Amino acid sequence: MRLRDLQQILEKFTDGQKGTMISDCHVYIETQDGHLEDLRRLEIQESVLVNDPNPARLVLKHDNDRLFRSLTYNKT
C-alpha cells in the first residue's frame, strides 16, 4: 500500500471535507497476536541506495501497550 492509496481510502469516508467523524478517530495497528496498539509516531525514511525503486517509506511506530484484542483478528 502506498500513501496515495491511504489518502484515497480516507477521502471516501470524508467526502473530501474536514471535520468529519473519522477526523477524530484514533489510529491503531493490529499486531501479529491480534492486539491493537495505539499509533504514536510516523517516520519518513529515505533510502540510501542509489536508484532504489522505493526511495522513501512511511513507518508507523507504536507503543507496546496491548490495549485491546482486535474484533477482526484472524489466526490463520
C-alpha positions in Angstrom: 0.0 0.0 0.0 1.2 3.5 -0.8 0.4 6.7 1.0 -1.6 7.7 -2.1 -3.8 4.6 -1.5 -4.4 5.5 2.1 -5.4 9.1 1.1 -7.9 7.8 -1.4 -9.4 5.4 1.2 -9.8 8.1 3.8 -11.2 10.5 1.2 -14.1 8.0 0.6 -15.0 8.3 4.3 -14.7 12.1 4.5 -16.0 13.1 1.0 -13.0 15.5 0.9 -14.3 17.5 3.8 -12.5 18.3 7.0 -14.2 18.0 10.4 -16.0 14.7 9.8 -16.3 11.9 12.4 -13.3 10.0 11.0 -11.1 13.0 11.5 -11.2 12.5 15.3 -10.8 8.7 15.2 -7.8 7.1 17.0 -5.4 5.1 14.8 -4.4 1.6 15.9 -2.1 -1.1 14.5 -3.1 -4.7 14.7 -0.1 -6.9 15.9 0.6 -10.5 14.9 -1.0 -11.8 18.1 -4.2 -9.8 17.5 -3.8 -6.9 19.9 -4.4 -3.3 18.9 -1.6 -0.9 19.6 -2.0 2.9 19.7 -0.1 4.7 16.9 2.4 7.1 18.4 4.7 8.3 15.7 5.1 8.5 11.9 8.6 8.5 10.3 9.5 9.1 6.7 12.7 7.1 6.0 14.7 7.8 2.8 16.6 5.0 1.1 20.4 5.4 1.0 20.6 3.1 -2.1 21.1 4.8 -5.5 18.3 4.1 -8.0 16.2 2.4 -5.4 12.7 1.8 -6.8 11.3 2.7 -3.4 13.2 5.9 -2.5 11.3 6.5 0.7 8.8 4.8 3.1 6.4 5.8 5.8 7.0 3.9 9.0 4.2 3.7 11.7 5.6 3.4 15.2 3.5 2.2 18.2 3.9 1.6 21.9 3.8 -2.0 23.1 0.8 -1.5 25.3 -1.6 -4.2 24.0 -4.7 -2.1 24.5 -7.4 -4.5 23.3 -7.9 -7.5 21.2 -8.9 -6.9 17.6 -12.5 -7.9 16.8 -11.4 -8.9 13.2 -8.3 -10.8 14.1 -7.8 -14.0 12.1 -5.3 -16.5 13.4 -4.6 -18.2 10.0 
